[in-house]
Amino acid sequence: MTETDAADPLVLDNVSLTLPSAAGPVEILRGLDVTVGRGERVALVGPSGSGKSSLIAVAAGLERPTGGRVVLFGQDVAALDEDGRARLRRGRVSLVFQSFHLLPNMTAAENVAAPLEIARVAGATETARAWLDRVGLSARGSHYPHQLSGGEQQRVALARALASRPALLFADEPTGNLDAANAAHVADLMFDLVAETGAALVLVTHDEGLARRAGRTVRLRDGRVAQESAASA
């Protein structure tokens, strides 16, 4: 195991994020300290505007922090250019969003296979079909996103995110656009597959019941960590 592999997947050290606006600079994140260990499941909860989605954008290297350090797999993200950040994430960091973000001109199977093909993983098509089967969609591989229900689209997105067996999965309100039955199904699949693959999970959610399924809950308020608590035994 290399030093990078042995490191915590994510460390946020005194991270701040300030963005410009017509009314002047807006502080989005204010001195955040959050660490996510290997295989750990962490839920981020808090009111709208508390900084949850911004935290994911900064943590994944999609947004540069104004201050502090973001360390992914032992590497300071600030020391890397855009290509370097992409290489660091490739195959090790995946994201699932509330709005699915499937490519509309690709079938379900092609959507799952695309990141594997970009990473030049052998057998991408076969792996994609296997993962669609794992999320109960083996019969829907040739369907396009507009031919799938919301729950089916999110299961495709989940298969796409986990097919590369990442070490870290960010999930931003993954059940937010789903009805209760589909939300429960997607949540069950997500936690089962994360446990199976050994990925660490950073989950943004307004659903307190979903948050309780994580090993630790981090509550944000006004861009700061207001409280951290471990799951009840």
C-alpha positions as CSV (number, residue, x, y, z in Angstrom):
1,M,0.0,0.0,0.0
2,T,1.4,3.4,-1.0
3,E,1.4,6.4,1.3
4,T,-1.4,8.0,-0.8
5,D,-3.5,4.9,-0.5
6,A,-3.0,4.8,3.3
7,A,-4.1,8.4,3.8
8,D,-7.5,9.5,4.8
9,P,-9.6,10.0,1.7
10,L,-10.5,13.5,2.7
11,V,-9.2,16.2,5.0
12,L,-10.6,19.7,5.1
13,D,-8.3,22.0,7.2
14,N,-9.7,25.4,8.1
15,V,-11.4,25.7,4.7
16,S,-13.1,28.9,3.8
17,L,-14.9,29.9,0.6
18,T,-15.9,33.5,-0.3
19,L,-17.7,34.3,-3.5
20,P,-18.4,37.6,-5.2
21,S,-21.9,39.0,-5.5
22,A,-23.6,42.2,-6.6
23,A,-24.0,43.1,-2.9
24,G,-20.3,42.3,-2.1
25,P,-18.4,39.2,-1.1
26,V,-20.4,36.4,0.5
27,E,-18.8,34.0,2.9
28,I,-20.1,30.5,2.1
29,L,-17.7,28.4,4.2
30,R,-16.0,29.7,7.3
31,G,-13.1,27.7,8.8
32,L,-14.4,24.2,8.2
33,D,-12.5,21.2,9.7
34,V,-13.8,17.8,8.5
35,T,-11.9,14.5,8.1
36,V,-13.4,11.4,6.4
37,G,-11.6,8.2,7.1
38,R,-11.3,5.1,4.8
39,G,-14.7,3.4,4.4
40,E,-16.4,6.0,6.7
41,R,-19.9,7.2,6.1
42,V,-20.5,10.8,6.9
43,A,-23.8,12.7,6.5
44,L,-23.8,16.5,6.1
45,V,-27.0,18.1,7.3
46,G,-28.2,21.6,7.8
47,P,-30.6,24.3,6.5
48,S,-30.5,25.5,3.0
49,G,-27.7,27.9,2.5
50,S,-25.6,26.4,5.3
51,G,-22.8,25.4,2.8
52,K,-23.4,21.6,2.3
53,S,-23.2,21.5,-1.5
54,S,-20.4,24.1,-1.5
55,L,-18.5,21.8,0.9
56,I,-18.8,18.9,-1.6
57,A,-17.7,21.1,-4.5
58,V,-14.6,22.2,-2.6
59,A,-13.9,18.8,-1.2
60,A,-14.0,17.2,-4.7
61,G,-11.7,19.8,-6.1
62,L,-14.4,21.3,-8.3
63,E,-14.2,24.7,-6.6
64,R,-11.0,26.2,-5.2
65,P,-11.3,27.3,-1.5
66,T,-10.5,30.9,-0.6
67,G,-8.4,29.7,2.4
68,G,-7.3,26.6,4.2
69,R,-6.3,23.2,2.8
70,V,-8.2,20.4,1.0
71,V,-6.3,17.2,1.1
72,L,-7.5,14.3,-1.1
73,F,-5.8,10.9,-0.6
74,G,-2.9,12.7,1.1
75,Q,-2.4,15.3,-1.7
76,D,-3.0,19.0,-1.3
77,V,-5.5,19.8,-4.0
78,A,-4.2,23.4,-4.2
79,A,-0.8,22.1,-5.5
80,L,-2.5,20.6,-8.5
81,D,-3.7,22.2,-11.7
82,E,-7.0,21.2,-13.3
83,D,-5.6,18.2,-15.1
84,G,-3.8,17.1,-12.0
85,R,-7.0,17.3,-10.0
86,A,-8.8,15.3,-12.6
87,R,-6.1,12.6,-12.5
88,L,-6.3,12.5,-8.7
89,R,-10.1,12.0,-8.8
90,R,-10.2,9.5,-11.7
91,G,-11.2,6.1,-10.6
92,R,-11.1,7.1,-6.9
93,V,-13.7,9.8,-6.5
94,S,-17.3,9.6,-7.8
95,L,-20.3,11.9,-7.4
96,V,-24.1,11.3,-7.4
97,F,-26.4,14.4,-7.7
98,Q,-30.0,15.1,-7.0
99,S,-30.7,15.7,-10.7
100,F,-29.1,12.5,-12.0
101,H,-26.9,14.2,-14.6
102,L,-27.1,11.3,-17.1
103,L,-26.1,12.0,-20.7
104,P,-29.3,12.2,-22.6
105,N,-27.9,10.9,-25.9
106,M,-26.5,7.7,-24.3
107,T,-28.3,4.6,-23.2
108,A,-28.2,3.5,-19.6
109,A,-25.4,1.0,-20.3
110,E,-23.4,3.6,-22.2
111,N,-23.8,6.1,-19.3
112,V,-22.4,3.6,-16.9
113,A,-19.6,2.5,-19.3
114,A,-18.5,6.1,-20.2
115,P,-16.3,6.9,-17.2
116,L,-14.7,3.4,-17.4
117,E,-13.9,4.0,-21.0
118,I,-12.4,7.4,-20.3
119,A,-10.2,5.7,-17.6
120,R,-9.3,3.0,-20.2
121,V,-10.7,0.2,-18.0
122,A,-10.7,-3.1,-19.8
123,G,-14.2,-4.7,-20.3
124,A,-16.1,-1.4,-19.7
125,T,-19.2,-2.6,-21.5
126,E,-19.4,-5.9,-19.6
127,T,-18.7,-4.1,-16.3
128,A,-21.5,-1.6,-17.0
129,R,-24.0,-4.4,-17.7
130,A,-23.0,-6.2,-14.5
131,W,-23.6,-3.0,-12.5
132,L,-26.9,-2.3,-14.1
133,D,-27.9,-5.8,-13.0
134,R,-26.8,-5.1,-9.5
135,V,-29.1,-2.1,-9.3
136,G,-32.0,-4.1,-10.8
137,L,-31.9,-2.6,-14.3
138,S,-30.4,-5.4,-16.5
139,A,-33.5,-5.1,-18.8
140,R,-33.2,-1.4,-19.2
141,G,-29.6,-1.1,-20.5
142,S,-30.6,-0.1,-24.0
143,H,-33.1,2.6,-22.8
144,Y,-32.3,6.3,-22.9
145,P,-32.7,8.5,-19.8
146,H,-36.0,10.0,-21.0
147,Q,-37.4,6.5,-21.2
148,L,-36.6,5.8,-17.5
149,S,-38.4,6.9,-14.4
150,G,-36.7,9.2,-11.9
151,G,-35.9,6.2,-9.6
152,E,-34.4,4.3,-12.5
153,Q,-32.3,7.2,-13.6
154,Q,-30.9,7.6,-10.1
155,R,-30.1,3.9,-10.0
156,V,-28.2,4.2,-13.3
157,A,-26.4,7.2,-11.8
158,L,-25.5,5.1,-8.7
159,A,-24.2,2.3,-10.9
160,R,-22.1,4.7,-12.9
161,A,-20.6,6.2,-9.8
162,L,-19.7,2.9,-8.2
163,A,-18.7,0.8,-11.2
164,S,-15.1,2.1,-10.9
165,R,-15.1,1.0,-7.3
166,P,-14.1,4.5,-6.0
167,A,-12.5,5.1,-2.6
168,L,-14.7,8.1,-2.0
169,L,-18.3,8.8,-3.1
170,F,-20.0,12.2,-2.7
171,A,-23.8,12.0,-2.8
172,D,-25.6,15.4,-2.9
173,E,-29.3,14.9,-2.0
174,P,-29.4,11.6,-3.9
175,T,-33.0,11.0,-3.0
176,G,-34.2,14.6,-3.1
177,N,-36.1,14.2,-6.4
178,L,-37.7,10.9,-5.7
179,D,-41.0,9.7,-4.1
180,A,-40.8,7.9,-0.8
181,A,-40.7,4.4,-2.3
182,N,-38.0,5.1,-4.8
183,A,-36.1,7.1,-2.3
184,A,-36.0,4.2,0.1
185,H,-34.9,1.8,-2.7
186,V,-32.1,4.1,-3.8
187,A,-30.9,4.7,-0.2
188,D,-30.8,1.0,0.5
189,L,-28.9,0.3,-2.7
190,M,-26.4,3.1,-2.0
191,F,-25.6,2.0,1.5
192,D,-25.4,-1.7,0.5
193,L,-23.1,-1.0,-2.4
194,V,-20.9,1.4,-0.5
195,A,-20.4,-1.2,2.2
196,E,-19.7,-3.8,-0.4
197,T,-17.1,-1.7,-2.3
198,G,-15.5,-0.3,0.8
199,A,-16.0,3.3,-0.4
200,A,-16.1,6.2,2.0
201,L,-19.4,8.2,1.7
202,V,-20.0,11.9,2.1
203,L,-23.8,12.3,2.0
204,V,-25.6,15.7,1.8
205,T,-29.2,15.3,2.9
206,H,-32.2,17.0,4.5
207,D,-33.6,13.6,5.4
208,E,-32.8,13.0,9.1
209,G,-33.7,9.3,8.8
210,L,-31.2,8.9,5.9
211,A,-28.5,10.8,7.9
212,R,-28.9,8.4,10.8
213,R,-27.8,5.6,8.6
214,A,-24.4,7.2,8.3
215,G,-21.7,6.5,10.9
216,R,-21.3,10.2,11.7
217,T,-23.4,13.3,11.2
218,V,-21.8,16.7,10.7
219,R,-24.3,19.6,11.1
220,L,-23.5,22.8,9.3
221,R,-24.9,26.3,10.0
222,D,-23.8,29.5,8.3
223,G,-20.8,27.8,6.7
224,R,-19.5,26.4,9.9
225,V,-19.5,23.0,11.7
226,A,-22.2,23.5,14.4
227,Q,-22.1,19.9,15.7
228,E,-20.7,16.4,15.1
229,S,-22.2,13.2,16.4
230,A,-21.7,9.5,15.9
231,A,-24.5,7.2,15.0
232,S,-26.4,5.7,17.9
233,A,-25.6,2.0,18.6
